[in-house]
């Protein structure tokens, strides 16, 4: 675990986990926090150099007062790639992290990003397929909307230690600030995705009721080079519920992107 101070923002420090070697892969977590992509990052690190930030405001990290939108995070992470002089970057984002990845791609004037993987991402507005109001759900409702097998993954908040409950509540408070209004989307993002020509894989749990596979299909169609793959028997976090299938699809996407050294 290392802390990196962005050269652009003196008051922004990013908490990063790094592992592996090879093509750089930026792994972006969703509202559930870094633990939701830990296994995914560990898998990718077998063949690539993974960089997994904790978004400012999650898990007790500091969020500067000016950082109030997903676009702010997207710009900060693009500057991280620039400051590190990283090229041929694959950005993998889960849920809210997928939204950040999409916002990064439309702003990537330097061409640092050469591939995307969005896993059950939010971030766009699709007519007739609204994003479920996560904040209006109780714990049981979250489980029912998020998992193919909700009984397996449901956690009763009453049984959580006080510090874990406080962590989750603080994470949700940060998510409200960054993505609460307009709720879980940028009204202009969908129409801007056509300018993103890098290969973009969208992975979707077939049982996701936060953002449905139909929402994912519209998202994929908006990219210049987008493709949807639906993961059976999975909900909003297929990397947890069906890791083998999810990892295999990501591995295949990495192989299709090729070895950056072969393109030099």
C-alpha positions in Angstrom: 0.0 0.0 0.0 1.4 3.4 -1.0 0.2 6.9 -0.9 0.7 9.1 -4.0 0.3 12.9 -3.9 -1.0 14.2 -7.2 1.2 16.8 -8.8 -2.0 18.6 -10.0 -3.7 18.9 -6.7 -1.6 19.6 -3.7 -4.4 18.7 -1.3 -5.3 15.4 -2.9 -3.5 12.2 -1.8 -4.5 8.9 -3.4 -4.2 5.6 -1.5 -3.1 3.0 -3.9 -2.5 -0.8 -3.9 -0.1 -2.1 -6.6 0.9 -5.6 -7.6 2.3 -7.5 -10.6 4.2 -6.5 -13.7 3.4 -5.8 -17.3 0.7 -3.8 -18.9 -0.7 -1.2 -16.5 -4.3 -1.9 -15.4 -6.2 0.6 -13.3 -8.9 -1.1 -11.2 -11.7 1.2 -9.9 -14.0 0.0 -7.2 -17.7 0.9 -6.9 -19.8 2.1 -4.0 -19.1 -1.0 -1.9 -15.5 0.0 -1.6 -12.1 -1.5 -2.4 -13.0 -5.0 -1.1 -15.4 -5.5 -4.0 -12.6 -5.5 -6.5 -9.8 -7.0 -4.4 -10.1 -10.5 -5.8 -10.4 -9.1 -9.3 -7.2 -7.0 -8.9 -5.4 -10.0 -7.4 -6.3 -12.1 -10.4 -5.3 -9.5 -13.0 -2.0 -8.9 -11.2 -0.9 -12.4 -12.3 -0.3 -11.1 -15.8 -0.3 -7.3 -15.5 0.6 -4.4 -13.2 -2.5 -3.5 -11.3 -3.0 -0.1 -9.6 -6.1 -0.1 -7.4 -7.0 3.3 -5.7 -9.3 3.9 -2.8 -11.5 6.7 -4.0 -11.1 9.7 -1.7 -13.8 9.6 1.0 -14.0 5.8 1.0 -12.8 3.6 3.9 -11.7 6.6 6.0 -9.6 8.4 3.3 -9.7 12.1 3.0 -11.9 13.8 0.3 -11.0 17.4 -0.5 -14.0 19.7 -0.3 -13.7 20.6 -4.0 -14.0 16.9 -5.1 -17.8 16.7 -5.5 -18.4 14.8 -8.8 -17.4 11.8 -10.7 -15.8 14.0 -13.3 -13.4 15.3 -10.6 -12.3 11.8 -9.9 -11.9 11.0 -13.6 -9.6 14.0 -14.2 -7.6 13.1 -11.0 -7.0 9.6 -12.3 -6.1 10.8 -15.7 -3.5 13.0 -14.1 -2.2 10.0 -12.1 -1.6 8.1 -15.4 0.1 11.2 -16.8 2.3 11.7 -13.8 3.3 8.1 -13.9 3.9 8.3 -17.6 1.7 5.3 -18.1 0.7 4.2 -21.6 -1.4 1.4 -23.0 -3.5 1.4 -19.9 -6.5 -0.9 -19.5 -9.1 0.6 -17.1 -11.4 -1.8 -15.3 -14.3 -0.3 -13.3 -17.0 -1.9 -11.3 -20.4 -0.1 -10.9 -19.5 3.5 -9.9 -15.9 2.7 -11.0 -17.2 1.8 -14.4 -18.7 5.3 -14.6 -15.4 6.8 -13.7 -13.7 4.7 -16.4 -16.1 5.9 -19.0 -15.6 9.5 -18.0 -11.9 9.0 -18.1 -12.1 7.6 -21.6 -14.0 10.5 -23.1 -11.5 12.9 -21.6 -8.3 11.0 -22.5 -6.8 13.4 -25.0 -3.3 11.9 -24.4 -4.4 8.5 -25.6 -3.1 6.8 -22.5 -6.1 4.4 -22.3 -6.1 1.6 -24.9 -8.9 -0.6 -23.4 -11.8 -0.6 -21.1 -13.7 -3.1 -19.0 -16.9 -1.9 -17.4 -18.6 -4.3 -15.0 -22.3 -3.5 -14.3 -21.4 0.2 -14.6 -23.7 3.1 -13.8 -23.2 6.6 -15.2 -25.5 7.0 -18.2 -29.2 7.7 -18.6 -31.1 5.0 -20.6 -34.8 5.6 -21.4 -37.1 3.0 -19.9 -34.2 1.5 -17.9 -33.6 3.8 -15.0 -30.9 3.1 -12.4 -32.6 1.7 -9.2 -32.6 4.2 -6.3 -30.0 2.4 -4.2 -30.4 4.9 -1.4 -34.1 4.2 -1.0 -33.5 0.4 -0.4 -33.1 -1.2 3.0 -30.5 -3.9 3.5 -32.7 -6.7 2.3 -33.7 -4.7 -0.7 -30.1 -4.0 -1.6 -29.4 -7.8 -1.5 -32.5 -8.6 -3.6 -31.4 -6.1 -6.3 -27.7 -6.7 -6.2 -27.3 -10.5 -6.1 -28.4 -13.5 -8.1 -28.4 -15.4 -4.8 -29.5 -12.7 -2.3 -29.9 -15.2 0.6 -26.2 -16.1 0.4 -24.9 -12.5 0.4 -27.5 -10.7 2.6 -25.9 -9.1 5.7 -28.2 -7.9 8.5 -26.8 -4.5 9.6 -27.9 -5.2 13.2 -25.2 -7.9 13.3 -22.4 -5.7 12.1 -19.7 -4.3 14.5 -20.1 -0.5 15.1 -16.9 0.4 13.3 -18.0 -1.6 10.2 -21.4 0.0 10.2 -19.8 3.4 10.5 -17.5 2.7 7.6 -20.3 1.7 5.3 -22.4 4.7 6.3 -19.5 7.0 5.6 -18.9 5.4 2.2 -22.6 5.9 1.3 -22.4 9.5 2.4 -19.5 10.1 0.0 -21.4 8.3 -2.8 -24.3 10.7 -2.2 -22.0 13.7 -2.6 -20.4 12.4 -5.8 -23.3 10.7 -7.5 -26.5 11.7 -5.8 -27.6 14.6 -8.0 -28.3 13.9 -10.8 -28.7 10.4 -9.5 -26.0 7.9 -10.7 -25.5 9.4 -14.1 -24.2 12.2 -16.3 -27.0 13.3 -18.6 -24.5 14.0 -21.4 -22.3 10.9 -21.1 -24.2 8.5 -23.3 -24.0 10.6 -26.4 -20.3 11.3 -25.9 -19.3 7.7 -25.7 -19.2 7.4 -29.5 -15.9 9.2 -29.6 -14.3 6.4 -27.5 -12.8 4.1 -30.1 -10.8 1.8 -27.8 -12.0 -1.8 -27.4 -14.6 -1.7 -24.6 -15.9 -4.8 -22.9 -19.0 -4.4 -20.8 -19.7 -7.3 -18.4 -23.1 -7.7 -16.9 -24.7 -10.0 -14.4 -27.9 -11.4 -15.9 -29.7 -10.9 -12.5 -28.6 -7.3 -11.8 -31.6 -5.3 -10.8 -29.6 -2.1 -10.0 -28.8 -1.7 -13.6 -30.3 -4.3 -15.9 -28.7 -6.1 -18.8 -30.8 -4.0 -21.1 -29.2 -0.9 -19.6 -25.8 -2.6 -20.2 -26.7 -3.3 -23.8 -27.5 0.4 -24.5 -24.3 1.4 -22.7 -22.2 -1.0 -24.9 -23.9 0.2 -28.1 -23.0 3.8 -27.3 -19.2 3.1 -27.5 -17.4 3.3 -30.8 -16.1 -0.2 -30.2 -18.2 -1.7 -27.4 -19.3 -5.2 -26.7 -21.6 -6.7 -24.1 -21.1 -10.0 -22.4 -23.7 -11.3 -19.9 -22.6 -13.4 -17.0 -25.1 -16.1 -16.0 -26.1 -16.6 -12.4 -24.6 -13.2 -11.3 -26.0 -9.9 -10.2 -24.3 -6.5 -9.8 -21.0 -7.9 -8.7 -20.2 -10.8 -11.0 -16.5 -10.7 -10.1 -17.6 -11.9 -6.6 -20.6 -14.1 -7.5 -19.1 -15.7 -10.6 -15.4 -15.0 -10.5 -14.2 -17.8 -12.9 -16.5 -16.7 -15.7 -15.8 -13.0 -15.1 -12.1 -13.4 -14.9 -12.0 -15.6 -18.1 -13.8 -12.9 -20.1 -11.4 -10.2 -18.8 -8.4 -12.4 -19.6 -9.6 -12.9 -23.1 -10.1 -9.2 -23.5 -6.6 -8.6 -22.4 -5.3 -11.1 -24.9 -7.3 -9.4 -27.7 -5.7 -6.1 -26.8 -2.3 -7.7 -27.4 1.1 -7.1 -26.0 2.0 -3.3 -26.1 5.6 -4.2 -26.9 4.4 -5.8 -30.1 3.0 -2.5 -31.3 6.1 -0.5 -30.9 
